[in-house]
Amino acid sequence: MGKQRLIDKVAIVTGAGQGIGEGIASVFAEEGAKVVVATRTEKNGSEMVEKIKQAGGEALLVVVDVGDENSARDIVEATIAAYGRVDIMVHNAASFLMGAIEDYTEEDMETAFSVNLKACFRLTAACIPHFKKQKSGRILITSSVTGPRVAYQGLSYYAASKSGVNGFIRNAALELARDGITVNGIEPGYIRTAAMELLTDEEGIKKMEYYIPAGHLGDPKDIAYAMLFLATEEARYITGQTIVVDGGSTLPESPTCMDELNTK
């Protein structure tokens, strides 16, 4: 088990059935939090809950699509019914659509923005009454380096939605600061997840790693540990900020910088 920095805290984690969300849920549970595993896929969510319980933690499964406008209310109501409070809300679930701008449909755009951005508003609004009552709360959001800092061909809607997420973080932080509520985010770079492995093969991953100063893809727990810090009392005076966790991938001015680094 961890250092129990989240003992007696109740944390909602969306997209907790796999990838980065699984890493966050695992680390938070290790640190003593009761974790609400909110995920669209019941099989993944059930496995995550069982894994947490087998490790001695406590977890609740809520099967939900965060792109649905009623999902936030359902998640928070289930959390309050089970535990009587909520202390941390992590919105991590994401829609990752690739394709040329001219090929996108209105349905694609609505999915990307509903899951990635609109859910930030819905989940935050659903948690605010409980946070205000407690005079404390942590809102944590998984953003991305794609959009706020860099661009990637074929990811225009994803990038736009994540840029919106960063704007939401700053404005929500200002609005909620006097209520003892902090709002922060993490901008992941290339993280090795099952979804990443579906996008490319080992050769493709090696090419990515060539251009990462750290020399390798990140692990979901690299994001989780940054989230953990922002969820603890140590981060009580931090709000409206995002932390880039990318192994330095956004640092090089051009690819030639990495050519020079890799030949040393």
C-alpha positions as CSV (number, residue, x, y, z in Angstrom):
1,M,0.0,0.0,0.0
2,G,1.0,3.6,-0.4
3,K,1.6,6.3,2.2
4,Q,-2.2,6.6,2.7
5,R,-2.3,10.3,1.7
6,L,-5.9,10.0,0.7
7,I,-7.2,8.1,3.7
8,D,-11.0,8.6,4.1
9,K,-11.3,10.5,0.9
10,V,-13.8,9.6,-1.8
11,A,-12.6,10.0,-5.4
12,I,-14.6,9.7,-8.6
13,V,-12.4,8.7,-11.6
14,T,-14.0,8.6,-15.0
15,G,-12.5,6.4,-17.7
16,A,-11.1,4.3,-14.8
17,G,-11.5,0.9,-16.6
18,Q,-8.3,1.1,-18.6
19,G,-5.2,3.0,-19.5
20,I,-4.5,6.2,-17.6
21,G,-7.7,6.0,-15.7
22,E,-6.8,2.6,-14.4
23,G,-3.5,3.9,-13.2
24,I,-5.2,6.8,-11.4
25,A,-7.8,4.6,-9.8
26,S,-5.1,2.1,-8.6
27,V,-2.8,4.7,-7.1
28,F,-5.6,6.6,-5.4
29,A,-6.9,3.3,-3.9
30,E,-3.4,2.4,-2.7
31,E,-3.3,5.8,-1.0
32,G,-6.5,5.1,1.0
33,A,-9.2,6.6,-1.2
34,K,-12.6,5.0,-1.7
35,V,-12.6,5.0,-5.5
36,V,-15.7,5.3,-7.7
37,V,-14.8,3.6,-11.0
38,A,-16.9,5.4,-13.6
39,T,-16.5,3.7,-17.0
40,R,-18.6,2.9,-20.1
41,T,-17.4,-0.7,-20.3
42,E,-18.8,-2.9,-17.5
43,K,-16.2,-5.7,-18.0
44,N,-13.3,-3.4,-17.6
45,G,-14.8,-1.6,-14.7
46,S,-15.7,-4.8,-12.9
47,E,-12.1,-6.0,-13.3
48,M,-10.8,-2.7,-11.9
49,V,-13.1,-2.8,-8.9
50,E,-12.1,-6.4,-8.2
51,K,-8.4,-5.5,-8.5
52,I,-8.7,-2.7,-6.0
53,K,-10.6,-4.9,-3.5
54,Q,-8.2,-7.7,-3.8
55,A,-5.4,-5.2,-2.9
56,G,-7.3,-4.3,0.2
57,G,-9.0,-1.1,-1.1
58,E,-12.5,0.0,-1.5
59,A,-14.3,0.7,-4.8
60,L,-17.7,1.2,-6.4
61,L,-18.5,0.6,-10.1
62,V,-20.7,3.0,-12.0
63,V,-21.3,2.1,-15.6
64,V,-21.9,5.3,-17.5
65,D,-21.1,7.2,-20.7
66,V,-19.8,10.6,-19.7
67,G,-20.9,11.9,-23.1
68,D,-24.5,11.7,-21.9
69,E,-25.9,14.8,-20.4
70,N,-27.3,13.0,-17.4
71,S,-24.2,11.0,-16.6
72,A,-22.6,13.4,-14.2
73,R,-25.7,13.5,-12.0
74,D,-25.9,9.7,-12.0
75,I,-22.2,9.3,-11.0
76,V,-22.4,11.8,-8.2
77,E,-25.7,10.5,-6.9
78,A,-24.4,7.0,-6.8
79,T,-21.3,8.2,-5.0
80,I,-23.2,10.1,-2.3
81,A,-25.6,7.2,-1.8
82,A,-22.7,4.8,-1.2
83,Y,-20.3,7.0,0.7
84,G,-22.2,10.1,1.8
85,R,-19.6,12.5,0.4
86,V,-17.2,13.2,-2.5
87,D,-13.8,14.8,-2.1
88,I,-12.1,14.4,-5.4
89,M,-13.4,14.4,-9.0
90,V,-11.1,13.2,-11.7
91,H,-12.4,13.6,-15.3
92,N,-10.1,11.4,-17.3
93,A,-12.4,9.7,-19.9
94,A,-11.8,10.9,-23.4
95,S,-12.9,10.5,-27.0
96,F,-9.9,10.1,-29.3
97,L,-11.0,10.6,-33.0
98,M,-8.5,10.7,-35.9
99,G,-9.2,11.9,-39.4
100,A,-9.0,14.8,-41.8
101,I,-11.0,17.9,-41.0
102,E,-13.1,17.6,-44.2
103,D,-14.1,14.0,-43.2
104,Y,-15.4,14.8,-39.8
105,T,-19.2,14.6,-39.2
106,E,-21.3,16.6,-36.7
107,E,-21.7,13.3,-34.8
108,D,-17.9,13.0,-34.5
109,M,-17.6,16.6,-33.3
110,E,-20.4,16.2,-30.7
111,T,-18.9,13.0,-29.3
112,A,-15.4,14.6,-29.0
113,F,-16.7,17.8,-27.3
114,S,-19.3,16.0,-25.1
115,V,-16.9,13.5,-23.6
116,N,-13.7,15.7,-23.5
117,L,-15.1,19.1,-22.7
118,K,-18.8,19.3,-21.9
119,A,-18.3,16.6,-19.2
120,C,-15.9,18.9,-17.4
121,F,-18.8,21.4,-16.9
122,R,-21.3,18.7,-16.0
123,L,-19.2,16.8,-13.5
124,T,-17.9,19.9,-11.9
125,A,-21.4,21.4,-11.5
126,A,-22.7,18.1,-10.0
127,C,-19.9,18.1,-7.4
128,I,-20.0,21.8,-6.5
129,P,-22.9,21.6,-4.0
130,H,-21.1,18.8,-2.0
131,F,-17.8,20.6,-2.2
132,K,-19.2,23.8,-1.0
133,K,-20.9,22.1,1.9
134,Q,-17.6,20.6,2.9
135,K,-15.7,23.9,2.1
136,S,-13.2,21.7,0.2
137,G,-12.8,19.8,-3.0
138,R,-10.4,18.8,-5.7
139,I,-11.3,18.9,-9.4
140,L,-8.7,17.2,-11.5
141,I,-8.8,16.8,-15.3
142,T,-6.7,14.9,-17.8
143,S,-6.0,17.3,-20.6
144,S,-3.2,16.7,-23.2
145,V,-0.2,18.3,-24.7
146,T,-2.0,18.0,-28.0
147,G,-3.9,21.2,-28.5
148,P,-2.7,23.3,-25.6
149,R,1.0,23.0,-26.6
150,V,1.5,21.0,-29.8
151,A,-0.4,19.9,-32.9
152,Y,-0.8,16.4,-34.5
153,Q,-2.2,15.8,-38.0
154,G,-5.7,14.3,-37.9
155,L,-6.5,15.4,-34.3
156,S,-8.1,18.7,-34.9
157,Y,-11.3,18.1,-32.8
158,Y,-9.4,16.3,-30.1
159,A,-6.9,19.1,-29.9
160,A,-9.6,21.8,-29.9
161,S,-11.5,20.1,-27.1
162,K,-8.4,19.7,-25.0
163,S,-7.5,23.4,-25.5
164,G,-11.0,24.1,-24.2
165,V,-10.3,21.9,-21.2
166,N,-7.3,24.1,-20.2
167,G,-9.5,27.2,-20.5
168,F,-12.1,25.6,-18.3
169,I,-9.5,24.7,-15.7
170,R,-8.3,28.3,-15.4
171,N,-11.8,29.8,-15.3
172,A,-13.3,27.3,-13.0
173,A,-10.4,27.7,-10.6
174,L,-11.0,31.4,-10.4
175,E,-14.7,31.0,-9.9
176,L,-14.4,28.3,-7.1
177,A,-11.3,29.4,-5.2
178,R,-13.1,31.2,-2.4
179,D,-15.1,28.0,-1.7
180,G,-12.0,26.0,-0.9
181,I,-12.1,24.1,-4.2
182,T,-9.1,23.7,-6.4
183,V,-9.1,22.9,-10.1
184,N,-6.1,21.6,-11.9
185,G,-5.1,19.3,-14.7
186,I,-2.4,17.1,-16.2
187,E,-1.2,17.3,-19.8
188,P,0.1,13.8,-20.7
189,G,2.4,13.2,-23.6
190,Y,2.9,9.7,-25.1
191,I,1.8,7.2,-22.5
192,R,1.9,3.4,-23.1
193,T,-1.6,2.1,-22.9
194,A,-3.7,-0.5,-24.6
195,A,-5.2,2.2,-26.8
196,M,-1.8,3.4,-27.8
197,E,-0.7,-0.1,-28.8
198,L,-3.8,-0.4,-31.0
199,L,-2.7,2.7,-32.9
200,T,0.7,1.5,-33.8
201,D,3.1,-1.5,-33.6
202,E,6.4,-1.8,-31.7
203,E,8.3,-0.2,-34.6
204,G,6.0,2.8,-34.4
205,I,6.5,3.0,-30.6
206,K,10.3,2.9,-31.1
207,K,10.0,5.8,-33.6
208,M,8.0,7.8,-31.0
209,E,10.6,7.0,-28.3
210,Y,13.4,8.3,-30.5
211,Y,11.9,11.8,-30.3
212,I,11.3,11.7,-26.5
213,P,14.2,13.0,-24.5
214,A,13.5,10.6,-21.7
215,G,13.9,7.8,-24.3
216,H,10.7,5.9,-23.6
217,L,6.9,6.2,-23.4
218,G,5.4,7.0,-20.1
219,D,3.4,4.7,-17.8
220,P,-0.2,5.4,-16.7
221,K,1.1,5.6,-13.2
222,D,3.4,8.5,-14.2
223,I,0.1,10.5,-14.8
224,A,-1.4,9.0,-11.6
225,Y,1.4,10.2,-9.3
226,A,1.1,13.7,-10.7
227,M,-2.7,13.6,-10.1
228,L,-2.0,12.2,-6.6
229,F,0.1,15.3,-5.7
230,L,-2.7,17.6,-6.9
231,A,-5.2,15.7,-4.8
232,T,-3.3,16.0,-1.6
233,E,-3.0,18.7,1.1
234,E,0.5,19.5,-0.2
235,A,-1.2,21.0,-3.3
236,R,-3.8,23.0,-1.4
237,Y,-2.4,26.4,-2.6
238,I,-2.3,25.3,-6.3
239,T,-5.2,26.0,-8.5
240,G,-5.9,26.8,-12.2
241,Q,-2.7,25.1,-13.3
242,T,-1.7,22.2,-15.5
243,I,1.4,20.0,-15.3
244,V,3.0,18.6,-18.4
245,V,4.0,14.9,-18.0
246,D,5.6,14.0,-21.2
247,G,9.2,12.9,-20.7
248,G,10.3,16.1,-22.3
249,S,8.7,15.4,-25.7
250,T,7.5,19.0,-26.1
251,L,11.0,20.5,-25.3
252,P,12.9,20.1,-28.6
253,E,12.8,23.1,-30.9
254,S,13.0,20.8,-33.9
255,P,13.6,17.1,-34.7
256,T,17.2,17.8,-35.4
257,C,17.7,18.5,-31.6
258,M,16.8,14.8,-31.0
259,D,19.1,13.7,-33.8
260,E,22.0,15.4,-32.0
261,L,20.9,14.0,-28.6
262,N,20.6,10.5,-29.8
263,T,24.0,10.5,-31.4
264,K,25.8,11.4,-28.2
